[in-house]
Amino acid sequence: MAVPKRRKSKSKSSMRWAHEAIDVPNLRPCPNCGAYGLPHRVCPSCMQYKGKQVRLKKAVVTEA
């Protein structure tokens, strides 16, 4: 099994972890309803994609 010859420095370890920061999600407004959501996905509030109705919203059933 391969074993590293020398210990990796703190600088090299930090360089390896530099790209792992958490970014702010890229949200964009829906052209139909204006709600914010991820690009290239169905709008979570109106269920439309590219101006077409893709899915129907689930109805909430309340028992009285």
PDB file of N, CA, C and O in Angstrom, chain B, residues numbered from 101:
ATOM      1  N   MET B 101       0.835  -1.187   0.000  1.00  0.00           N
ATOM      2  CA  MET B 101       0.000   0.000   0.000  1.00  0.00           C
ATOM      3  C   MET B 101       0.877   1.245   0.000  1.00  0.00           C
ATOM      4  O   MET B 101       1.899   1.287   0.684  1.00  0.00           O
ATOM      5  N   ALA B 102       0.483   2.251  -0.758  1.00  0.00           N
ATOM      6  CA  ALA B 102       1.275   3.473  -0.854  1.00  0.00           C
ATOM      7  C   ALA B 102       1.116   4.322   0.399  1.00  0.00           C
ATOM      8  O   ALA B 102       0.016   4.478   0.930  1.00  0.00           O
ATOM      9  N   VAL B 103       2.247   4.871   0.863  1.00  0.00           N
ATOM     10  CA  VAL B 103       2.255   5.723   2.048  1.00  0.00           C
ATOM     11  C   VAL B 103       2.967   7.014   1.676  1.00  0.00           C
ATOM     12  O   VAL B 103       4.003   6.968   1.013  1.00  0.00           O
ATOM     13  N   PRO B 104       2.431   8.190   2.093  1.00  0.00           N
ATOM     14  CA  PRO B 104       3.110   9.439   1.774  1.00  0.00           C
ATOM     15  C   PRO B 104       4.500   9.508   2.410  1.00  0.00           C
ATOM     16  O   PRO B 104       4.697   9.089   3.551  1.00  0.00           O
ATOM     17  N   LYS B 105       5.445  10.036   1.661  1.00  0.00           N
ATOM     18  CA  LYS B 105       6.816  10.107   2.160  1.00  0.00           C
ATOM     19  C   LYS B 105       6.966  11.212   3.197  1.00  0.00           C
ATOM     20  O   LYS B 105       7.703  11.059   4.171  1.00  0.00           O
ATOM     21  N   ARG B 106       6.270  12.322   2.990  1.00  0.00           N
ATOM     22  CA  ARG B 106       6.358  13.449   3.912  1.00  0.00           C
ATOM     23  C   ARG B 106       4.968  13.900   4.342  1.00  0.00           C
ATOM     24  O   ARG B 106       3.975  13.668   3.651  1.00  0.00           O
ATOM     25  N   ARG B 107       4.924  14.548   5.497  1.00  0.00           N
ATOM     26  CA  ARG B 107       3.657  15.078   6.017  1.00  0.00           C
ATOM     27  C   ARG B 107       3.208  16.257   5.153  1.00  0.00           C
ATOM     28  O   ARG B 107       4.033  17.051   4.701  1.00  0.00           O
ATOM     29  N   LYS B 108       1.893  16.365   4.926  1.00  0.00           N
ATOM     30  CA  LYS B 108       1.360  17.481   4.147  1.00  0.00           C
ATOM     31  C   LYS B 108       1.285  18.718   5.046  1.00  0.00           C
ATOM     32  O   LYS B 108       0.784  18.644   6.168  1.00  0.00           O
ATOM     33  N   SER B 109       1.778  19.844   4.554  1.00  0.00           N
ATOM     34  CA  SER B 109       1.807  21.058   5.369  1.00  0.00           C
ATOM     35  C   SER B 109       0.411  21.638   5.562  1.00  0.00           C
ATOM     36  O   SER B 109      -0.519  21.285   4.838  1.00  0.00           O
ATOM     37  N   LYS B 110       0.267  22.538   6.551  1.00  0.00           N
ATOM     38  CA  LYS B 110      -1.015  23.195   6.814  1.00  0.00           C
ATOM     39  C   LYS B 110      -1.451  24.009   5.602  1.00  0.00           C
ATOM     40  O   LYS B 110      -2.639  24.081   5.289  1.00  0.00           O
ATOM     41  N   SER B 111      -0.502  24.610   4.934  1.00  0.00           N
ATOM     42  CA  SER B 111      -0.802  25.419   3.746  1.00  0.00           C
ATOM     43  C   SER B 111      -1.405  24.560   2.636  1.00  0.00           C
ATOM     44  O   SER B 111      -2.389  24.957   2.012  1.00  0.00           O
ATOM     45  N   LYS B 112      -0.830  23.407   2.390  1.00  0.00           N
ATOM     46  CA  LYS B 112      -1.345  22.515   1.337  1.00  0.00           C
ATOM     47  C   LYS B 112      -2.717  21.959   1.713  1.00  0.00           C
ATOM     48  O   LYS B 112      -3.584  21.815   0.851  1.00  0.00           O
ATOM     49  N   SER B 113      -2.920  21.643   3.005  1.00  0.00           N
ATOM     50  CA  SER B 113      -4.229  21.165   3.439  1.00  0.00           C
ATOM     51  C   SER B 113      -5.285  22.240   3.264  1.00  0.00           C
ATOM     52  O   SER B 113      -6.400  21.953   2.828  1.00  0.00           O
ATOM     53  N   SER B 114      -4.940  23.486   3.603  1.00  0.00           N
ATOM     54  CA  SER B 114      -5.878  24.599   3.453  1.00  0.00           C
ATOM     55  C   SER B 114      -6.216  24.827   1.988  1.00  0.00           C
ATOM     56  O   SER B 114      -7.359  25.142   1.657  1.00  0.00           O
ATOM     57  N   MET B 115      -5.233  24.670   1.108  1.00  0.00           N
ATOM     58  CA  MET B 115      -5.491  24.824  -0.326  1.00  0.00           C
ATOM     59  C   MET B 115      -6.464  23.771  -0.822  1.00  0.00           C
ATOM     60  O   MET B 115      -7.296  24.042  -1.687  1.00  0.00           O
ATOM     61  N   ARG B 116      -6.360  22.567  -0.271  1.00  0.00           N
ATOM     62  CA  ARG B 116      -7.250  21.492  -0.665  1.00  0.00           C
ATOM     63  C   ARG B 116      -8.680  21.773  -0.200  1.00  0.00           C
ATOM     64  O   ARG B 116      -9.632  21.422  -0.897  1.00  0.00           O
ATOM     65  N   TRP B 117      -8.842  22.398   0.963  1.00  0.00           N
ATOM     66  CA  TRP B 117     -10.171  22.676   1.512  1.00  0.00           C
ATOM     67  C   TRP B 117     -10.748  23.994   1.029  1.00  0.00           C
ATOM     68  O   TRP B 117     -11.889  24.310   1.368  1.00  0.00           O
ATOM     69  N   ALA B 118     -10.023  24.765   0.263  1.00  0.00           N
ATOM     70  CA  ALA B 118     -10.442  26.121  -0.111  1.00  0.00           C
ATOM     71  C   ALA B 118     -11.734  26.139  -0.912  1.00  0.00           C
ATOM     72  O   ALA B 118     -12.502  27.093  -0.788  1.00  0.00           O
ATOM     73  N   HIS B 119     -12.007  25.136  -1.721  1.00  0.00           N
ATOM     74  CA  HIS B 119     -13.190  25.135  -2.586  1.00  0.00           C
ATOM     75  C   HIS B 119     -14.413  24.551  -1.907  1.00  0.00           C
ATOM     76  O   HIS B 119     -15.465  24.466  -2.541  1.00  0.00           O
ATOM     77  N   GLU B 120     -14.326  24.144  -0.646  1.00  0.00           N
ATOM     78  CA  GLU B 120     -15.430  23.481   0.034  1.00  0.00           C
ATOM     79  C   GLU B 120     -16.330  24.427   0.820  1.00  0.00           C
ATOM     80  O   GLU B 120     -17.141  23.968   1.625  1.00  0.00           O
ATOM     81  N   ALA B 121     -16.208  25.735   0.606  1.00  0.00           N
ATOM     82  CA  ALA B 121     -17.039  26.695   1.324  1.00  0.00           C
ATOM     83  C   ALA B 121     -18.483  26.591   0.840  1.00  0.00           C
ATOM     84  O   ALA B 121     -18.735  26.267  -0.321  1.00  0.00           O
ATOM     85  N   ILE B 122     -19.423  26.865   1.732  1.00  0.00           N
ATOM     86  CA  ILE B 122     -20.837  26.830   1.383  1.00  0.00           C
ATOM     87  C   ILE B 122     -21.205  28.156   0.729  1.00  0.00           C
ATOM     88  O   ILE B 122     -20.940  29.224   1.280  1.00  0.00           O
ATOM     89  N   ASP B 123     -21.812  28.080  -0.442  1.00  0.00           N
ATOM     90  CA  ASP B 123     -22.199  29.281  -1.175  1.00  0.00           C
ATOM     91  C   ASP B 123     -23.682  29.573  -0.969  1.00  0.00           C
ATOM     92  O   ASP B 123     -24.455  28.712  -0.547  1.00  0.00           O
ATOM     93  N   VAL B 124     -24.052  30.803  -1.277  1.00  0.00           N
ATOM     94  CA  VAL B 124     -25.459  31.198  -1.252  1.00  0.00           C
ATOM     95  C   VAL B 124     -26.124  30.568  -2.469  1.00  0.00           C
ATOM     96  O   VAL B 124     -25.564  30.642  -3.563  1.00  0.00           O
ATOM     97  N   PRO B 125     -27.314  29.940  -2.323  1.00  0.00           N
ATOM     98  CA  PRO B 125     -27.957  29.323  -3.481  1.00  0.00           C
ATOM     99  C   PRO B 125     -28.341  30.369  -4.526  1.00  0.00           C
ATOM    100  O   PRO B 125     -28.731  31.487  -4.189  1.00  0.00           O
ATOM    101  N   ASN B 126     -28.224  29.991  -5.791  1.00  0.00           N
ATOM    102  CA  ASN B 126     -28.513  30.888  -6.903  1.00  0.00           C
ATOM    103  C   ASN B 126     -30.013  30.858  -7.175  1.00  0.00           C
ATOM    104  O   ASN B 126     -30.487  30.022  -7.945  1.00  0.00           O
ATOM    105  N   LEU B 127     -30.765  31.766  -6.546  1.00  0.00           N
ATOM    106  CA  LEU B 127     -32.208  31.797  -6.705  1.00  0.00           C
ATOM    107  C   LEU B 127     -32.591  32.817  -7.764  1.00  0.00           C
ATOM    108  O   LEU B 127     -31.925  33.840  -7.921  1.00  0.00           O
ATOM    109  N   ARG B 128     -33.659  32.538  -8.487  1.00  0.00           N
ATOM    110  CA  ARG B 128     -34.156  33.472  -9.496  1.00  0.00           C
ATOM    111  C   ARG B 128     -35.676  33.527  -9.380  1.00  0.00           C
ATOM    112  O   ARG B 128     -36.299  32.536  -8.999  1.00  0.00           O
ATOM    113  N   PRO B 129     -36.293  34.687  -9.709  1.00  0.00           N
ATOM    114  CA  PRO B 129     -37.746  34.791  -9.601  1.00  0.00           C
ATOM    115  C   PRO B 129     -38.454  34.041 -10.726  1.00  0.00           C
ATOM    116  O   PRO B 129     -37.971  34.004 -11.857  1.00  0.00           O
ATOM    117  N   CYS B 130     -39.591  33.450 -10.410  1.00  0.00           N
ATOM    118  CA  CYS B 130     -40.411  32.752 -11.409  1.00  0.00           C
ATOM    119  C   CYS B 130     -41.082  33.798 -12.290  1.00  0.00           C
ATOM    120  O   CYS B 130     -41.642  34.761 -11.766  1.00  0.00           O
ATOM    121  N   PRO B 131     -41.044  33.641 -13.619  1.00  0.00           N
ATOM    122  CA  PRO B 131     -41.681  34.636 -14.498  1.00  0.00           C
ATOM    123  C   PRO B 131     -43.206  34.649 -14.365  1.00  0.00           C
ATOM    124  O   PRO B 131     -43.845  35.638 -14.722  1.00  0.00           O
ATOM    125  N   ASN B 132     -43.794  33.562 -13.854  1.00  0.00           N
ATOM    126  CA  ASN B 132     -45.249  33.482 -13.729  1.00  0.00           C
ATOM    127  C   ASN B 132     -45.748  34.094 -12.421  1.00  0.00           C
ATOM    128  O   ASN B 132     -46.606  34.976 -12.435  1.00  0.00           O
ATOM    129  N   CYS B 133     -45.211  33.624 -11.287  1.00  0.00           N
ATOM    130  CA  CYS B 133     -45.754  34.059  -9.990  1.00  0.00           C
ATOM    131  C   CYS B 133     -44.802  34.947  -9.193  1.00  0.00           C
ATOM    132  O   CYS B 133     -45.234  35.616  -8.254  1.00  0.00           O
ATOM    133  N   GLY B 134     -43.513  34.969  -9.547  1.00  0.00           N
ATOM    134  CA  GLY B 134     -42.555  35.824  -8.847  1.00  0.00           C
ATOM    135  C   GLY B 134     -41.891  35.182  -7.641  1.00  0.00           C
ATOM    136  O   GLY B 134     -41.042  35.805  -7.004  1.00  0.00           O
ATOM    137  N   ALA B 135     -42.258  33.948  -7.315  1.00  0.00           N
ATOM    138  CA  ALA B 135     -41.626  33.263  -6.187  1.00  0.00           C
ATOM    139  C   ALA B 135     -40.205  32.861  -6.569  1.00  0.00           C
ATOM    140  O   ALA B 135     -39.935  32.535  -7.725  1.00  0.00           O
ATOM    141  N   TYR B 136     -39.302  32.885  -5.596  1.00  0.00           N
ATOM    142  CA  TYR B 136     -37.914  32.539  -5.866  1.00  0.00           C
ATOM    143  C   TYR B 136     -37.708  31.031  -5.798  1.00  0.00           C
ATOM    144  O   TYR B 136     -38.260  30.356  -4.930  1.00  0.00           O
ATOM    145  N   GLY B 137     -36.899  30.507  -6.734  1.00  0.00           N
ATOM    146  CA  GLY B 137     -36.585  29.088  -6.782  1.00  0.00           C
ATOM    147  C   GLY B 137     -35.301  28.866  -7.549  1.00  0.00           C
ATOM    148  O   GLY B 137     -34.715  29.810  -8.079  1.00  0.00           O
ATOM    149  N   LEU B 138     -34.865  27.628  -7.609  1.00  0.00           N
ATOM    150  CA  LEU B 138     -33.635  27.287  -8.317  1.00  0.00           C
ATOM    151  C   LEU B 138     -33.852  27.350  -9.825  1.00  0.00           C
ATOM    152  O   LEU B 138     -34.941  27.022 -10.297  1.00  0.00           O
ATOM    153  N   PRO B 139     -32.846  27.762 -10.591  1.00  0.00           N
ATOM    154  CA  PRO B 139     -32.996  27.830 -12.035  1.00  0.00           C
ATOM    155  C   PRO B 139     -33.094  26.444 -12.669  1.00  0.00           C
ATOM    156  O   PRO B 139     -32.550  25.477 -12.136  1.00  0.00           O
ATOM    157  N   HIS B 140     -33.779  26.346 -13.794  1.00  0.00           N
ATOM    158  CA  HIS B 140     -33.945  25.120 -14.573  1.00  0.00           C
ATOM    159  C   HIS B 140     -34.683  24.036 -13.798  1.00  0.00           C
ATOM    160  O   HIS B 140     -34.431  22.847 -13.993  1.00  0.00           O
ATOM    161  N   ARG B 141     -35.594  24.448 -12.920  1.00  0.00           N
ATOM    162  CA  ARG B 141     -36.415  23.504 -12.166  1.00  0.00           C
ATOM    163  C   ARG B 141     -37.835  24.028 -12.097  1.00  0.00           C
ATOM    164  O   ARG B 141     -38.083  25.213 -12.316  1.00  0.00           O
ATOM    165  N   VAL B 142     -38.761  23.140 -11.791  1.00  0.00           N
ATOM    166  CA  VAL B 142     -40.166  23.512 -11.678  1.00  0.00           C
ATOM    167  C   VAL B 142     -40.324  24.475 -10.500  1.00  0.00           C
ATOM    168  O   VAL B 142     -39.724  24.275  -9.444  1.00  0.00           O
ATOM    169  N   CYS B 143     -41.134  25.519 -10.687  1.00  0.00           N
ATOM    170  CA  CYS B 143     -41.395  26.492  -9.627  1.00  0.00           C
ATOM    171  C   CYS B 143     -42.124  25.791  -8.483  1.00  0.00           C
ATOM    172  O   CYS B 143     -43.131  25.124  -8.721  1.00  0.00           O
ATOM    173  N   PRO B 144     -41.637  25.926  -7.244  1.00  0.00           N
ATOM    174  CA  PRO B 144     -42.269  25.217  -6.129  1.00  0.00           C
ATOM    175  C   PRO B 144     -43.655  25.738  -5.763  1.00  0.00           C
ATOM    176  O   PRO B 144     -44.430  25.017  -5.135  1.00  0.00           O
ATOM    177  N   SER B 145     -43.987  26.972  -6.140  1.00  0.00           N
ATOM    178  CA  SER B 145     -45.281  27.506  -5.736  1.00  0.00           C
ATOM    179  C   SER B 145     -46.360  27.350  -6.804  1.00  0.00           C
ATOM    180  O   SER B 145     -47.506  27.041  -6.476  1.00  0.00           O
ATOM    181  N   CYS B 146     -46.015  27.558  -8.083  1.00  0.00           N
ATOM    182  CA  CYS B 146     -47.053  27.469  -9.123  1.00  0.00           C
ATOM    183  C   CYS B 146     -46.920  26.231 -10.009  1.00  0.00           C
ATOM    184  O   CYS B 146     -47.774  25.996 -10.865  1.00  0.00           O
ATOM    185  N   MET B 147     -45.863  25.435  -9.818  1.00  0.00           N
ATOM    186  CA  MET B 147     -45.630  24.182 -10.550  1.00  0.00           C
ATOM    187  C   MET B 147     -45.574  24.376 -12.072  1.00  0.00           C
ATOM    188  O   MET B 147     -46.076  23.542 -12.826  1.00  0.00           O
ATOM    189  N   GLN B 148     -44.963  25.478 -12.516  1.00  0.00           N
ATOM    190  CA  GLN B 148     -44.800  25.717 -13.949  1.00  0.00           C
ATOM    191  C   GLN B 148     -43.322  25.715 -14.304  1.00  0.00           C
ATOM    192  O   GLN B 148     -42.469  26.049 -13.481  1.00  0.00           O
ATOM    193  N   TYR B 149     -43.032  25.331 -15.555  1.00  0.00           N
ATOM    194  CA  TYR B 149     -41.670  25.357 -16.082  1.00  0.00           C
ATOM    195  C   TYR B 149     -41.731  25.833 -17.519  1.00  0.00           C
ATOM    196  O   TYR B 149     -42.422  25.238 -18.347  1.00  0.00           O
ATOM    197  N   LYS B 150     -41.015  26.897 -17.816  1.00  0.00           N
ATOM    198  CA  LYS B 150     -40.994  27.511 -19.148  1.00  0.00           C
ATOM    199  C   LYS B 150     -42.397  27.852 -19.637  1.00  0.00           C
ATOM    200  O   LYS B 150     -42.717  27.649 -20.808  1.00  0.00           O
ATOM    201  N   GLY B 151     -43.233  28.370 -18.736  1.00  0.00           N
ATOM    202  CA  GLY B 151     -44.570  28.811 -19.101  1.00  0.00           C
ATOM    203  C   GLY B 151     -45.597  27.710 -19.266  1.00  0.00           C
ATOM    204  O   GLY B 151     -46.721  27.984 -19.686  1.00  0.00           O
ATOM    205  N   LYS B 152     -45.248  26.483 -18.951  1.00  0.00           N
ATOM    206  CA  LYS B 152     -46.188  25.363 -19.088  1.00  0.00           C
ATOM    207  C   LYS B 152     -46.463  24.749 -17.730  1.00  0.00           C
ATOM    208  O   LYS B 152     -45.566  24.654 -16.893  1.00  0.00           O
ATOM    209  N   GLN B 153     -47.711  24.329 -17.508  1.00  0.00           N
ATOM    210  CA  GLN B 153     -48.083  23.666 -16.265  1.00  0.00           C
ATOM    211  C   GLN B 153     -47.522  22.244 -16.302  1.00  0.00           C
ATOM    212  O   GLN B 153     -47.921  21.439 -17.143  1.00  0.00           O
ATOM    213  N   VAL B 154     -46.607  21.940 -15.403  1.00  0.00           N
ATOM    214  CA  VAL B 154     -45.941  20.646 -15.402  1.00  0.00           C
ATOM    215  C   VAL B 154     -46.645  19.677 -14.460  1.00  0.00           C
ATOM    216  O   VAL B 154     -46.899  18.530 -14.826  1.00  0.00           O
ATOM    217  N   ARG B 155     -46.959  20.128 -13.260  1.00  0.00           N
ATOM    218  CA  ARG B 155     -47.623  19.291 -12.261  1.00  0.00           C
ATOM    219  C   ARG B 155     -48.741  20.089 -11.615  1.00  0.00           C
ATOM    220  O   ARG B 155     -48.751  21.320 -11.653  1.00  0.00           O
ATOM    221  N   LEU B 156     -49.667  19.380 -11.032  1.00  0.00           N
ATOM    222  CA  LEU B 156     -50.713  20.026 -10.256  1.00  0.00           C
ATOM    223  C   LEU B 156     -50.268  20.098  -8.803  1.00  0.00           C
ATOM    224  O   LEU B 156     -49.599  19.192  -8.305  1.00  0.00           O
ATOM    225  N   LYS B 157     -50.642  21.179  -8.127  1.00  0.00           N
ATOM    226  CA  LYS B 157     -50.306  21.299  -6.710  1.00  0.00           C
ATOM    227  C   LYS B 157     -51.097  20.281  -5.913  1.00  0.00           C
ATOM    228  O   LYS B 157     -52.254  19.999  -6.223  1.00  0.00           O
ATOM    229  N   LYS B 158     -50.470  19.734  -4.889  1.00  0.00           N
ATOM    230  CA  LYS B 158     -51.158  18.773  -4.028  1.00  0.00           C
ATOM    231  C   LYS B 158     -52.167  19.528  -3.167  1.00  0.00           C
ATOM    232  O   LYS B 158     -51.844  20.557  -2.573  1.00  0.00           O
ATOM    233  N   ALA B 159     -53.375  19.011  -3.106  1.00  0.00           N
ATOM    234  CA  ALA B 159     -54.414  19.616  -2.295  1.00  0.00           C
ATOM    235  C   ALA B 159     -54.247  19.188  -0.835  1.00  0.00           C
ATOM    236  O   ALA B 159     -53.994  18.018  -0.547  1.00  0.00           O
ATOM    237  N   VAL B 160     -54.389  20.130   0.062  1.00  0.00           N
ATOM    238  CA  VAL B 160     -54.296  19.831   1.483  1.00  0.00           C
ATOM    239  C   VAL B 160     -55.692  19.490   1.984  1.00  0.00           C
ATOM    240  O   VAL B 160     -56.614  20.300   1.893  1.00  0.00           O
ATOM    241  N   VAL B 161     -55.832  18.286   2.511  1.00  0.00           N
ATOM    242  CA  VAL B 161     -57.137  17.816   2.988  1.00  0.00           C
ATOM    243  C   VAL B 161     -57.189  18.022   4.490  1.00  0.00           C
ATOM    244  O   VAL B 161     -56.342  17.510   5.222  1.00  0.00           O
ATOM    245  N   THR B 162     -58.190  18.777   4.953  1.00  0.00           N
ATOM    246  CA  THR B 162     -58.371  18.971   6.373  1.00  0.00           C
ATOM    247  C   THR B 162     -59.683  18.306   6.791  1.00  0.00           C
ATOM    248  O   THR B 162     -60.733  18.533   6.190  1.00  0.00           O
ATOM    249  N   GLU B 163     -59.599  17.500   7.812  1.00  0.00           N
ATOM    250  CA  GLU B 163     -60.795  16.800   8.284  1.00  0.00           C
ATOM    251  C   GLU B 163     -61.463  17.645   9.359  1.00  0.00           C
ATOM    252  O   GLU B 163     -60.817  18.131  10.287  1.00  0.00           O
ATOM    253  N   ALA B 164     -62.772  17.807   9.210  1.00  0.00           N
ATOM    254  CA  ALA B 164     -63.497  18.637  10.157  1.00  0.00           C
ATOM    255  C   ALA B 164     -64.273  17.798  11.139  1.00  0.00           C
ATOM    256  O   ALA B 164     -64.948  18.339  12.015  1.00  0.00           O
TER     257      ALA B 164
END
